[in-house]
Amino acid sequence: QVQLVESGGGLVEPGGSLRLSCAASGIMLKAYTMHWYRQGPGKQRELIANIFSDGVSYYDDSVKGRFTVSRDDVKNTMYLQMNSLKPEETAVYYCNTVYKTQDLWGQGTQVTVSS
């Protein structure tokens, strides 16, 4: 079964850090362009970071310099290190790829930034 499973979300204070994980089964992450999205309350889902199969990464301006996407090919897992978190970044965070022309999503992990 092909699936993505996110983990690592939680409650963090403003300025704090979290590391999210996206574990894959049934596919090799290194063969795909992988994405991190987030969806805040009442907002549309937005793309915040990509990592391409060659390891090159892309970041939306809103997270550039604070978030880092990486991949462990042995563990077949993608990560999102998030630093200097802001309250407005409270959202459900999702990993995603396109697998056989279909969008493949994880179930999401909740990140709440609050004091």
TIMI-2910 file (N, C-alpha, C, CB; in pm, 1 decimal, decimal comma, always signed):
<rs>
+----------+----------+----------+----------+----------+----------+----------+----------+----------+----------+----------+----------+------+
!      n_x !      n_y !      n_z !     ca_x !     ca_y !     ca_z !      c_x !      c_y !      c_z !     cb_x !     cb_y !     cb_z ! resn !
+----------+----------+----------+----------+----------+----------+----------+----------+----------+----------+----------+----------+------+
!    +84,6 !   -118,8 !     +0,0 !     +0,0 !     +0,0 !     +0,0 !    +88,4 !   +124,2 !     +0,0 !    -95,9 !     +0,4 !   +122,5 !  Gln !
!    +57,8 !   +217,7 !    -88,5 !   +133,6 !   +341,4 !    -98,4 !    +72,6 !   +443,0 !     -4,1 !   +135,9 !   +394,8 !   -243,7 !  Val !
!   +153,1 !   +495,6 !    +87,7 !   +100,2 !   +597,7 !   +176,8 !   +210,0 !   +685,9 !   +232,8 !    +23,2 !   +533,7 !   +289,7 !  Gln !
!   +166,9 !   +804,7 !   +274,6 !   +252,1 !   +901,4 !   +343,0 !   +193,0 !   +925,4 !   +481,2 !   +264,0 !  +1035,5 !   +261,9 !  Leu !
!   +277,5 !   +928,4 !   +581,6 !   +231,4 !   +948,6 !   +719,0 !   +314,1 !  +1058,7 !   +783,1 !   +241,2 !   +817,1 !   +801,6 !  Val !
!   +246,3 !  +1167,8 !   +817,4 !   +313,5 !  +1279,1 !   +885,1 !   +310,7 !  +1259,2 !  +1036,7 !   +247,1 !  +1413,6 !   +847,6 !  Glu !
!   +409,5 !  +1315,7 !  +1101,9 !   +415,1 !  +1316,3 !  +1247,5 !   +502,4 !  +1432,8 !  +1292,2 !   +469,7 !  +1180,9 !  +1302,5 !  Ser !
!   +499,4 !  +1458,9 !  +1422,8 !   +588,2 !  +1560,0 !  +1478,7 !   +521,6 !  +1691,6 !  +1513,4 !   +697,0 !  +1585,9 !  +1384,5 !  Gly !
!   +394,3 !  +1705,2 !  +1482,5 !   +325,1 !  +1827,6 !  +1517,6 !   +301,8 !  +1837,6 !  +1667,2 !   +193,7 !  +1836,2 !  +1444,1 !  Gly !
!   +251,3 !  +1953,6 !  +1707,9 !   +223,2 !  +1974,6 !  +1849,3 !   +206,0 !  +2121,1 !  +1880,2 !   +333,7 !  +1916,5 !  +1934,9 !  Gly !
!   +209,7 !  +2150,4 !  +2008,3 !   +196,2 !  +2286,5 !  +2058,2 !   +335,2 !  +2343,3 !  +2085,4 !   +108,2 !  +2290,5 !  +2186,7 !  Leu !
!   +361,9 !  +2460,9 !  +2031,4 !   +491,2 !  +2524,9 !  +2051,8 !   +468,2 !  +2673,2 !  +2073,8 !   +586,5 !  +2500,3 !  +1931,2 !  Val !
!   +553,6 !  +2733,2 !  +2153,7 !   +542,6 !  +2877,5 !  +2178,3 !   +596,7 !  +2957,1 !  +2059,0 !   +618,8 !  +2916,3 !  +2307,4 !  Glu !
!   +550,1 !  +3079,7 !  +2043,1 !   +607,3 !  +3164,0 !  +1937,0 !   +758,8 !  +3173,7 !  +1950,7 !   +545,3 !  +3304,9 !  +1940,7 !  Pro !
!   +825,4 !  +3162,4 !  +1838,0 !   +971,3 !  +3161,7 !  +1837,5 !  +1032,2 !  +3024,8 !  +1853,7 !  +1021,8 !  +3249,5 !  +1944,6 !  Gly !
!   +948,3 !  +2925,8 !  +1881,2 !   +997,0 !  +2790,4 !  +1902,6 !  +1019,2 !  +2713,9 !  +1774,2 !   +901,8 !  +2715,6 !  +1988,5 !  Gly !
!  +1057,7 !  +2587,2 !  +1790,9 !  +1090,5 !  +2501,6 !  +1676,4 !  +1018,6 !  +2368,3 !  +1686,2 !  +1241,9 !  +2478,9 !  +1667,5 !  Ser !
!   +995,4 !  +2310,5 !  +1570,8 !   +943,1 !  +2174,9 !  +1559,3 !  +1005,3 !  +2110,9 !  +1436,9 !   +787,3 !  +2174,0 !  +1550,2 !  Leu !
!  +1013,7 !  +1978,9 !  +1439,8 !  +1054,5 !  +1905,5 !  +1320,8 !   +944,6 !  +1806,9 !  +1284,5 !  +1190,0 !  +1832,3 !  +1343,4 !  Arg !
!   +891,5 !  +1823,8 !  +1166,2 !   +789,9 !  +1733,3 !  +1114,3 !   +855,2 !  +1624,0 !  +1031,7 !   +686,4 !  +1809,5 !  +1030,4 !  Leu !
!   +791,6 !  +1508,1 !  +1031,6 !   +837,7 !  +1394,7 !   +951,4 !   +727,3 !  +1349,9 !   +857,3 !   +882,5 !  +1277,6 !  +1041,7 !  Ser !
!   +768,1 !  +1298,4 !   +744,8 !   +675,6 !  +1239,3 !   +647,4 !   +736,5 !  +1105,6 !   +605,6 !   +651,6 !  +1335,3 !   +521,6 !  Cys !
!   +684,2 !   +998,7 !   +660,9 !   +734,6 !   +865,2 !   +632,4 !   +654,6 !   +803,9 !   +517,6 !   +727,5 !   +775,6 !   +758,5 !  Ala !
!   +726,8 !   +747,5 !   +422,7 !   +662,4 !   +689,7 !   +305,2 !   +671,4 !   +539,0 !   +307,3 !   +724,9 !   +743,8 !   +177,8 !  Ala !
!   +567,4 !   +475,9 !   +256,0 !   +569,7 !   +331,8 !   +232,0 !   +511,4 !   +306,2 !    +93,3 !   +489,7 !   +253,8 !   +342,6 !  Ser !
!   +568,6 !   +210,0 !    +26,3 !   +520,5 !   +175,5 !   -106,8 !   +581,5 !   +256,1 !   -219,3 !   +375,2 !   +191,1 !   -111,2 !  Gly !
!   +652,0 !   +361,9 !   -184,9 !   +723,4 !   +441,5 !   -285,0 !   +858,1 !   +482,6 !   -227,9 !   +640,7 !   +566,8 !   -327,2 !  Ile !
!   +953,6 !   +510,7 !   -316,8 !  +1083,2 !   +562,5 !   -275,5 !  +1080,4 !   +713,9 !   -291,1 !  +1199,4 !   +498,9 !   -358,7 !  Met !
!  +1088,2 !   +784,1 !   -179,3 !  +1076,4 !   +930,4 !   -183,8 !  +1179,4 !   +993,8 !   -276,3 !  +1091,3 !   +988,3 !    -44,2 !  Leu !
!  +1298,2 !   +936,5 !   -283,2 !  +1404,6 !   +999,9 !   -359,5 !  +1374,3 !  +1004,4 !   -509,3 !  +1534,9 !   +927,1 !   -335,8 !  Lys !
!  +1276,3 !   +928,9 !   -553,3 !  +1241,4 !   +927,3 !   -695,4 !  +1139,7 !  +1034,2 !   -732,1 !  +1187,7 !   +792,0 !   -733,5 !  Ala !
!  +1087,7 !  +1105,0 !   -633,0 !   +978,2 !  +1198,4 !   -655,3 !  +1011,3 !  +1338,1 !   -604,9 !   +852,5 !  +1148,0 !   -588,1 !  Tyr !
!   +944,7 !  +1436,5 !   -665,0 !   +942,2 !  +1568,0 !   -604,8 !   +840,5 !  +1564,7 !   -491,9 !   +908,1 !  +1678,6 !   -709,8 !  Thr !
!   +885,0 !  +1601,0 !   -374,0 !   +799,7 !  +1597,7 !   -255,3 !   +768,5 !  +1739,6 !   -210,6 !   +867,0 !  +1518,4 !   -140,9 !  Met !
!   +650,2 !  +1755,1 !   -154,5 !   +603,0 !  +1887,5 !   -115,8 !   +557,5 !  +1889,0 !    +29,0 !   +489,4 !  +1932,4 !   -206,8 !  His !
!   +572,3 !  +2003,6 !    +93,8 !   +506,9 !  +2033,0 !   +221,4 !   +405,2 !  +2144,3 !   +196,1 !   +611,8 !  +2074,7 !   +332,5 !  Trp !
!   +282,7 !  +2119,3 !   +243,1 !   +175,6 !  +2217,9 !   +239,4 !   +129,0 !  +2243,1 !   +382,5 !    +57,3 !  +2169,9 !   +148,8 !  Tyr !
!    +57,2 !  +2351,6 !   +399,4 !    -11,9 !  +2375,2 !   +526,2 !   -146,7 !  +2441,3 !   +498,5 !    +74,4 !  +2463,7 !   +621,3 !  Arg !
!   -237,5 !  +2417,2 !   +591,3 !   -370,3 !  +2478,1 !   +581,4 !   -410,5 !  +2529,4 !   +718,0 !   -475,5 !  +2377,0 !   +527,4 !  Gln !
!   -414,5 !  +2663,0 !   +731,3 !   -455,4 !  +2724,5 !   +855,5 !   -606,0 !  +2731,6 !   +864,7 !   -395,3 !  +2862,4 !   +868,8 !  Gly !
!   -658,1 !  +2759,1 !   +983,2 !   -804,2 !  +2767,3 !  +1000,4 !   -864,2 !  +2875,7 !   +911,0 !   -839,6 !  +2795,4 !  +1147,9 !  Pro !
!   -962,2 !  +2835,8 !   +831,5 !  -1027,9 !  +2929,1 !   +741,9 !   -946,2 !  +2971,8 !   +621,8 !  -1066,4 !  +3047,6 !   +816,7 !  Gly !
!   -834,4 !  +2904,0 !   +598,8 !   -746,8 !  +2941,9 !   +487,9 !   -737,3 !  +2828,9 !   +386,3 !   -606,7 !  +2978,6 !   +539,6 !  Lys !
!   -690,0 !  +2866,0 !   +267,5 !   -664,8 !  +2763,7 !   +165,5 !   -532,8 !  +2692,7 !   +194,7 !   -662,4 !  +2826,7 !    +23,4 !  Gln !
!   -523,5 !  +2571,3 !   +146,3 !   -399,1 !  +2497,1 !   +159,0 !   -293,0 !  +2566,7 !    +72,8 !   -417,9 !  +2346,9 !   +116,5 !  Arg !
!   -173,2 !  +2584,4 !   +130,2 !    -68,0 !  +2654,7 !    +58,6 !    +60,4 !  +2572,8 !    +57,3 !    -42,9 !  +2791,6 !   +121,4 !  Glu !
!   +129,9 !  +2581,9 !    -55,5 !   +258,7 !  +2515,1 !    -71,4 !   +368,0 !  +2597,0 !     -3,5 !   +291,6 !  +2493,8 !   -221,3 !  Leu !
!   +447,1 !  +2532,7 !    +81,3 !   +551,2 !  +2606,4 !   +150,5 !   +691,9 !  +2558,7 !   +117,0 !   +529,4 !  +2597,0 !   +297,2 !  Ile !
!   +707,8 !  +2434,7 !    +75,0 !   +842,1 !  +2386,0 !    +44,6 !   +835,9 !  +2263,1 !    -44,8 !   +918,2 !  +2353,7 !   +173,7 !  Ala !
!   +940,0 !  +2249,7 !   -128,0 !   +957,4 !  +2130,5 !   -211,2 !  +1097,2 !  +2076,1 !   -190,8 !   +932,2 !  +2162,1 !   -361,0 !  Asn !
!  +1113,0 !  +1946,8 !   -214,3 !  +1245,6 !  +1890,3 !   -232,3 !  +1240,9 !  +1800,7 !   -354,5 !  +1292,6 !  +1811,6 !   -105,5 !  Ile !
!  +1330,0 !  +1827,1 !   -449,1 !  +1330,8 !  +1753,7 !   -574,0 !  +1412,5 !  +1625,9 !   -558,1 !  +1386,9 !  +1840,6 !   -687,8 !  Phe !
!  +1402,2 !  +1539,9 !   -656,5 !  +1468,8 !  +1410,0 !   -647,5 !  +1620,9 !  +1424,8 !   -637,7 !  +1432,6 !  +1324,0 !   -768,5 !  Ser !
!  +1673,7 !  +1534,3 !   -691,6 !  +1818,3 !  +1555,7 !   -682,3 !  +1858,9 !  +1624,3 !   -552,1 !  +1865,8 !  +1638,3 !   -800,1 !  Asp !
!  +1761,1 !  +1646,8 !   -464,3 !  +1790,3 !  +1705,0 !   -334,1 !  +1779,6 !  +1855,8 !   -327,9 !  +1925,0 !  +1665,7 !   -292,7 !  Gly !
!  +1760,3 !  +1920,2 !   -441,1 !  +1743,5 !  +2065,9 !   -441,8 !  +1609,8 !  +2100,4 !   -377,2 !  +1751,3 !  +2123,1 !   -587,2 !  Val !
!  +1608,1 !  +2206,6 !   -299,8 !  +1486,4 !  +2245,0 !   -229,0 !  +1440,6 !  +2384,4 !   -271,6 !  +1509,1 !  +2240,5 !    -77,1 !  Ser !
!  +1314,6 !  +2407,6 !   -251,6 !  +1249,8 !  +2534,9 !   -282,5 !  +1165,4 !  +2574,7 !   -162,3 !  +1162,4 !  +2525,1 !   -412,8 !  Tyr !
!  +1160,7 !  +2705,6 !   -134,4 !  +1080,9 !  +2755,1 !    -22,0 !   +997,3 !  +2874,6 !    -63,2 !  +1171,0 !  +2792,5 !    +95,6 !  Tyr !
!   +874,9 !  +2877,6 !    -11,0 !   +796,2 !  +2998,9 !    -25,0 !   +863,7 !  +3111,0 !    +54,9 !   +649,3 !  +2976,1 !    +22,8 !  Asp !
!   +844,4 !  +3234,1 !    +10,3 !   +907,8 !  +3346,4 !    +78,4 !   +867,6 !  +3357,0 !   +225,0 !   +873,8 !  +3474,7 !     +7,5 !  Asp !
!   +748,3 !  +3310,5 !   +257,6 !   +699,0 !  +3323,2 !   +394,9 !   +778,4 !  +3238,1 !   +493,6 !   +552,5 !  +3284,6 !   +401,0 !  Ser !
!   +848,7 !  +3135,5 !   +445,1 !   +921,9 !  +3046,0 !   +535,8 !  +1071,6 !  +3043,2 !   +507,3 !   +866,1 !  +2905,4 !   +525,8 !  Val !
!  +1112,7 !  +3108,5 !   +400,3 !  +1253,5 !  +3104,6 !   +359,9 !  +1342,5 !  +3157,9 !   +472,3 !  +1275,3 !  +3186,7 !   +230,5 !  Lys !
!  +1447,9 !  +3084,9 !   +500,3 !  +1540,6 !  +3123,2 !   +605,6 !  +1504,7 !  +3069,5 !   +742,9 !  +1549,1 !  +3270,2 !   +612,1 !  Gly !
!  +1382,7 !  +3018,3 !   +758,7 !  +1340,0 !  +2964,4 !   +889,0 !  +1309,2 !  +2814,9 !   +881,2 !  +1216,5 !  +3039,9 !   +939,6 !  Arg !
!  +1262,1 !  +2769,5 !   +767,9 !  +1226,1 !  +2628,4 !   +749,7 !  +1329,2 !  +2560,5 !   +660,0 !  +1083,4 !  +2614,7 !   +688,7 !  Phe !
!  +1353,7 !  +2433,6 !   +688,7 !  +1445,1 !  +2354,7 !   +606,6 !  +1383,6 !  +2219,3 !   +578,6 !  +1582,2 !  +2338,8 !   +675,6 !  Thr !
!  +1377,2 !  +2184,8 !   +450,7 !  +1326,4 !  +2053,9 !   +411,4 !  +1446,4 !  +1963,7 !   +381,6 !  +1230,5 !  +2064,6 !   +286,9 !  Val !
!  +1435,8 !  +1839,2 !   +424,1 !  +1542,7 !  +1742,8 !   +400,1 !  +1482,9 !  +1604,7 !   +382,0 !  +1645,0 !  +1743,0 !   +515,9 !  Ser !
!  +1568,2 !  +1512,1 !   +344,1 !  +1520,6 !  +1377,7 !   +315,3 !  +1626,7 !  +1277,7 !   +359,3 !  +1487,5 !  +1361,0 !   +164,4 !  Arg !
!  +1581,8 !  +1170,2 !   +422,7 !  +1670,7 !  +1059,7 !   +460,0 !  +1633,3 !   +942,0 !   +371,9 !  +1659,1 !  +1023,1 !   +614,0 !  Asp !
!  +1718,8 !   +912,7 !   +275,0 !  +1685,7 !   +807,5 !   +178,6 !  +1691,0 !   +667,9 !   +239,4 !  +1779,8 !   +814,5 !    +60,9 !  Asp !
!  +1766,2 !   +652,0 !   +345,8 !  +1770,9 !   +520,3 !   +412,4 !  +1640,3 !   +495,0 !   +486,4 !  +1891,2 !   +512,0 !   +511,0 !  Val !
!  +1593,1 !   +597,4 !   +556,6 !  +1467,9 !   +584,9 !   +630,7 !  +1345,2 !   +610,5 !   +543,0 !  +1467,7 !   +680,9 !   +747,8 !  Lys !
!  +1369,9 !   +654,8 !   +418,5 !  +1259,1 !   +686,0 !   +327,6 !  +1162,3 !   +785,6 !   +391,5 !  +1184,3 !   +557,4 !   +288,2 !  Asn !
!  +1218,7 !   +888,3 !   +448,8 !  +1142,0 !   +986,9 !   +524,4 !  +1187,4 !  +1127,9 !   +487,1 !  +1157,5 !   +963,4 !   +676,6 !  Thr !
!  +1091,0 !  +1216,9 !   +475,6 !  +1118,6 !  +1358,2 !   +451,8 !  +1092,4 !  +1434,7 !   +581,0 !  +1031,6 !  +1414,3 !   +334,5 !  Met !
!  +1166,2 !  +1542,5 !   +599,6 !  +1153,3 !  +1621,5 !   +721,0 !  +1129,2 !  +1768,1 !   +687,0 !  +1278,4 !  +1606,7 !   +808,1 !  Tyr !
!  +1067,0 !  +1837,5 !   +781,4 !  +1056,5 !  +1982,0 !   +772,6 !  +1095,8 !  +2038,4 !   +908,0 !   +912,4 !  +2027,2 !   +731,0 !  Leu !
!  +1213,6 !  +2098,5 !   +913,9 !  +1259,1 !  +2165,9 !  +1035,5 !  +1204,5 !  +2307,5 !  +1032,5 !  +1415,9 !  +2165,5 !  +1047,3 !  Gln !
!  +1129,0 !  +2342,6 !  +1134,2 !  +1064,6 !  +2473,5 !  +1140,0 !  +1117,2 !  +2549,3 !  +1260,8 !   +910,0 !  +2459,9 !  +1146,4 !  Met !
!  +1177,9 !  +2662,1 !  +1236,3 !  +1232,5 !  +2746,7 !  +1341,7 !  +1162,2 !  +2881,7 !  +1343,7 !  +1383,5 !  +2765,6 !  +1322,8 !  Asn !
!  +1173,7 !  +2950,2 !  +1455,8 !  +1116,0 !  +3084,0 !  +1471,1 !   +968,7 !  +3085,6 !  +1430,2 !  +1194,9 !  +3186,1 !  +1387,5 !  Ser !
!   +894,6 !  +2991,6 !  +1482,0 !   +754,2 !  +2978,0 !  +1444,7 !   +671,0 !  +3095,6 !  +1494,4 !   +697,9 !  +2847,9 !  +1499,5 !  Leu !
!   +569,4 !  +3127,7 !  +1414,7 !   +481,4 !  +3241,8 !  +1442,6 !   +339,9 !  +3192,3 !  +1467,2 !   +483,5 !  +3343,9 !  +1325,6 !  Lys !
!   +261,9 !  +3264,5 !  +1546,6 !   +123,8 !  +3220,4 !  +1572,4 !    +42,2 !  +3200,4 !  +1444,8 !    +53,7 !  +3321,1 !  +1660,8 !  Pro !
!    +66,4 !  +3283,0 !  +1345,3 !    -10,3 !  +3270,9 !  +1221,2 !    +26,0 !  +3147,0 !  +1140,5 !    +10,4 !  +3393,3 !  +1136,4 !  Glu !
!   +127,2 !  +3074,2 !  +1186,2 !   +164,3 !  +2950,0 !  +1119,3 !    +95,2 !  +2828,6 !  +1180,7 !   +314,4 !  +2931,4 !  +1124,3 !  Glu !
!     +4,3 !  +2854,8 !  +1271,2 !    -81,7 !  +2748,1 !  +1321,0 !   -160,6 !  +2690,5 !  +1203,9 !   -177,2 !  +2800,2 !  +1432,6 !  Thr !
!   -148,4 !  +2559,7 !  +1184,7 !   -208,5 !  +2497,5 !  +1067,3 !   -193,5 !  +2345,9 !  +1077,0 !   -143,6 !  +2551,1 !   +936,6 !  Ala !
!   -263,4 !  +2278,4 !   +989,4 !   -235,8 !  +2136,6 !   +965,1 !   -133,7 !  +2130,1 !   +851,6 !   -368,2 !  +2055,7 !   +929,4 !  Val !
!    -27,4 !  +2057,3 !   +875,3 !    +81,0 !  +2045,2 !   +778,8 !    +72,6 !  +1908,5 !   +711,0 !   +219,2 !  +2064,7 !   +847,6 !  Tyr !
!    +85,0 !  +1911,7 !   +577,3 !    +70,7 !  +1791,5 !   +497,6 !   +192,9 !  +1770,1 !   +408,0 !    -56,3 !  +1799,2 !   +413,4 !  Tyr !
!   +228,9 !  +1645,5 !   +386,8 !   +323,2 !  +1615,3 !   +279,4 !   +245,4 !  +1558,0 !   +161,5 !   +433,9 !  +1515,5 !   +327,3 !  Cys !
!   +307,2 !  +1572,0 !    +46,2 !   +235,1 !  +1541,4 !    -78,5 !   +334,3 !  +1507,5 !   -188,5 !   +145,4 !  +1660,6 !   -121,7 !  Asn !
!   +289,2 !  +1420,9 !   -279,0 !   +358,9 !  +1401,1 !   -404,2 !   +256,0 !  +1359,7 !   -508,3 !   +472,3 !  +1294,8 !   -390,3 !  Thr !
!   +299,4 !  +1355,3 !   -631,3 !   +215,1 !  +1304,8 !   -739,6 !   +265,4 !  +1165,2 !   -773,9 !   +218,0 !  +1400,2 !   -866,1 !  Val !
!   +178,8 !  +1068,5 !   -755,3 !   +214,9 !   +928,4 !   -776,3 !   +122,3 !   +871,1 !   -883,4 !   +205,0 !   +845,9 !   -642,5 !  Tyr !
!   +181,3 !   +830,3 !   -994,5 !   +103,5 !   +775,3 !  -1106,4 !    -10,4 !   +869,2 !  -1143,7 !    +47,8 !   +636,0 !  -1070,8 !  Lys !
!    +20,7 !   +994,8 !  -1159,8 !    -68,8 !  +1106,0 !  -1199,3 !   -170,1 !  +1144,2 !  -1092,9 !   -142,5 !  +1069,7 !  -1325,0 !  Thr !
!   -167,2 !  +1080,5 !   -976,5 !   -263,2 !  +1112,2 !   -870,4 !   -192,7 !  +1183,4 !   -754,6 !   -333,1 !   +983,5 !   -819,9 !  Gln !
!   -261,7 !  +1280,0 !   -695,5 !   -211,0 !  +1343,4 !   -575,2 !   -214,8 !  +1243,3 !   -460,3 !   -292,8 !  +1470,1 !   -540,8 !  Asp !
!   -101,7 !  +1231,9 !   -391,8 !    -92,3 !  +1145,0 !   -276,0 !    -68,2 !  +1233,3 !   -154,2 !    +21,2 !  +1038,3 !   -293,1 !  Leu !
!   -158,2 !  +1226,8 !    -57,1 !   -150,0 !  +1310,4 !    +62,7 !   -138,2 !  +1224,0 !   +187,0 !   -272,7 !  +1402,4 !    +73,5 !  Trp !
!    -69,2 !  +1278,0 !   +285,1 !    -76,9 !  +1218,5 !   +416,8 !   -200,6 !  +1269,2 !   +488,3 !    +49,4 !  +1249,1 !   +498,2 !  Gly !
!   -216,3 !  +1225,1 !   +613,4 !   -334,7 !  +1264,2 !   +691,4 !   -317,5 !  +1400,0 !   +756,3 !   -364,2 !  +1160,5 !   +798,2 !  Gln !
!   -195,0 !  +1451,2 !   +756,8 !   -168,1 !  +1581,2 !   +816,0 !   -128,7 !  +1571,0 !   +961,8 !   -288,1 !  +1669,9 !   +802,3 !  Gly !
!    -56,7 !  +1672,8 !  +1008,2 !    -19,2 !  +1682,6 !  +1148,9 !    -42,3 !  +1826,9 !  +1194,1 !   +130,3 !  +1638,9 !  +1171,5 !  Thr !
!   -106,6 !  +1841,1 !  +1308,4 !   -145,5 !  +1974,1 !  +1357,5 !    -26,7 !  +2041,8 !  +1425,6 !   -265,2 !  +1963,7 !  +1455,9 !  Gln !
!     -2,4 !  +2165,4 !  +1386,0 !    +96,3 !  +2250,0 !  +1451,4 !    +23,4 !  +2370,9 !  +1507,2 !   +210,4 !  +2292,5 !  +1352,9 !  Val !
!    +36,3 !  +2391,3 !  +1636,2 !    -26,0 !  +2505,8 !  +1702,0 !    +83,3 !  +2591,1 !  +1765,5 !   -130,1 !  +2459,7 !  +1809,0 !  Thr !
!    +88,3 !  +2717,3 !  +1724,5 !   +189,1 !  +2809,6 !  +1776,7 !   +116,2 !  +2909,4 !  +1865,9 !   +268,1 !  +2882,6 !  +1660,4 !  Val !
!   +137,4 !  +2896,3 !  +1994,4 !    +64,0 !  +2978,3 !  +2089,9 !   +136,9 !  +2982,9 !  +2222,6 !    -78,0 !  +2925,1 !  +2109,1 !  Ser !
!   +120,9 !  +3094,6 !  +2291,9 !   +177,1 !  +3104,9 !  +2426,0 !    +70,3 !  +3071,7 !  +2530,3 !   +234,7 !  +3246,5 !  +2450,2 !  Ser !
+----------+----------+----------+----------+----------+----------+----------+----------+----------+----------+----------+----------+------+
</rs>
